[in-house]
């Protein structure tokens, strides 16, 4: 299987130790390799060592993907028969849980389920605990999994780190110190994965031709995305406890389902500022009509908007969320605007709010009105009184809406895109003197031509602020402000 898997993946697959653990960097494909090993075990007869496998993760999307990968290996690589993946809802005395299940012709099954020790009751076979550092009760799951080993099988743990004091890191330290002697320990950093061919595999999968220049650019991109927490995310060095406010586990827990949101970007060149006004307005309107308006027009519930303003340094970020049942905000659209002049930003803001208002779907807008954003915020507040508010982001404001956003994400009442660059904005937020704070640190923009300053996280807080404070129950007043400029009508 050397043609399919990289050396570190093969080392994991070929390790038959009853207890094995892997600390790794992000997106290195260890779980993918484990799905092949799982397919092998489920396809084999009992005499040949076949058994059930129970895959546990805190993330529903990860669980589904793992079981789907098992099915792929069974059919496309091993050429063994297995039934289609089933989604099963189980009722127990705690709560309803969703499981993903495949049954092989061998009679053995692969089941993906939430990482709760309760789910391992009365089970026999292998246990795989993925992203264990983000499991709410890793110690409880370990205790339940160890009981399964009485009847044979294997317990495998895979994870990136989640803080120095996590149960996962505690176990790693005990293994290294010799206190835990029975574990087989694997460690793969991002650089080690690259050296062993990770990017070449990515190129192969995408049908691209590998080159050293492309690999260097890819590595630089990934390092910039995780710049605020590069040691933990890529190099297996746990971060000191209590620094990050929006932990990776929380972000993944709040991740929106694929296809439920869109991300659109408008980037203006430095020369755009010096174009004539008619041209600049037409380009902004073209972007709105082609990229944004069709997306906004499909939603039937109210939309709430947070606008984190930026000019030439930081991005302007629009976070558009749909209200679900008066209790939830589901992300629907992220618009990132880079280097657009002030007038064009004000015009785009009018296009968005006026369109939503005309359809009766404008719940509210909260706009970052510090510094240069104050003029645009004032204009919006006058155009839609009560539905557009200016926000001066103080420590008290961050304490209120940063905490509110965190709580909504914990209860799965606020979703975020499955986008590493935007999630990196949230990872930048730290708890300082009990207040969620965005420090003066910049991370890489998506295209590597600029920097970000927690723009997505700030826009998300503003979106929650709009939801809480705007007079949504009162239809906003629409005032068409005509403004002639070089023969172009402003609205």
Order of alpha helices (4+ residues) and beta strands (2+ residues): alpha-beta-alpha-beta-alpha-beta-beta-beta-beta-alpha-beta-alpha-beta-alpha-alpha-alpha-alpha-alpha-beta-alpha-alpha-beta-beta-beta-alpha-beta-alpha-beta-alpha-alpha-beta-beta-beta-beta-alpha-beta-beta
